Amino acid sequence: MATTISPAAPIGTASTVETTPALAGGGSHTHRRISWSAIFGGVILIVAIQLLFALLGMGFGLDTISTHEGTTPSAQSLGIGAGIWWIVSSCLALALGGFVAAWLAGVEIRLDGVLHGLVSWGAATILTLWILTSAIGGFIGGGFSVLGSLTSAAGSSIADAAKPIAQAAGVSPDLVQQQAQAYLQPPNPDPATMSPEEAQKQIASDLVTYAKGGNDAEAAKQHVIAIMAAQLQISPDEAARKFDEAQAKVQQAKAQAIETAKNAADASADAASKTSFAGFTVLLLGAIAAALGGSLAVQRRQQVIRRVSP
């Protein structure tokens, strides 16, 4: 059976390539190498079957939850079951969609059937991503709508916001009072004559200086130790010991927080890596399933042709 390719279609006509296989009996059968209508039908079938299987899987999953009997599976078990169900159902839907696309296209070459299945898989994947991003976009749009409502409400109450704005500008009564107290405070107050509030403020200021390091750090440390000794009525050595213990606890908490942040970052990166590999595997399995479906459609058509041929 010889195959001849028809000339290119003129500009303005459908962008399809047709082949004309010459049959041994003298007749010929013309079919298109690609049929977008068949691919569209396959994509619609893929999405519909995936939705059908998703609802069925949700029904089975929710049916296993029983809070009264205490037989509810763990979240990990539900997640694994949902993942396996999603992979199997997606592959079945893609295989059927690829089969239908290749069958409706009427192709008789196995490679053409495989390509119809792959194009159907690609179109269905893009459509699914578009649906997901549209849903996310809807949520984002709702968030911006709420933000717009809040902005409108804030604009209608500018008079009420005048006081917080004045405070943010640095003219609040509390700040003025603190500045007045700072003006009247001596440059090096005696720790023994400080009130508890003054001692706390001075220690806070000295700790900032100590944390910055530099030449003033040691003086700030000694000043804090002197305030502690005067306020707690203990010896300077005991105050120095308490200061060192407190600093050791701070450093330990800081190191623990850093280690926790590193572990969280590593866990997030590991989870993202596993998710990427899992997505790649699922997409690859789907492409293989769609290609096999298209190939099976061509094989089935060839069997039908051999049966009806004299």
Secondary structure, DSSP 8 states (H G I E B T S, - for coil): -EEEE-----TTS----EEEEE-TTS-B--EES--HHHHHHHHHHHHHHHHHHHHHHHHHHHHT--TTTT----HHHHHHHHHHHHHHHHHHHHHHHHHHHHHHHT--SHHHHHHHHHHHHHHHHHHHHHHHHHHHHHHHHHHHHHHHHHHHHHHTTTTTTHHHHHHHTT--HHHHHHHHHHHHS-SS--GGG--HHHHHHHHHHHHHHHHH-STTHHHHHHHHHHHHHHHHT--HHHHHHHHHHHHHHHHHHHHHHHHHHHHHHHHHHHHHHHHHHHHHHHHHHHHHHHHHHHHHHHHHHHHHHHHH--
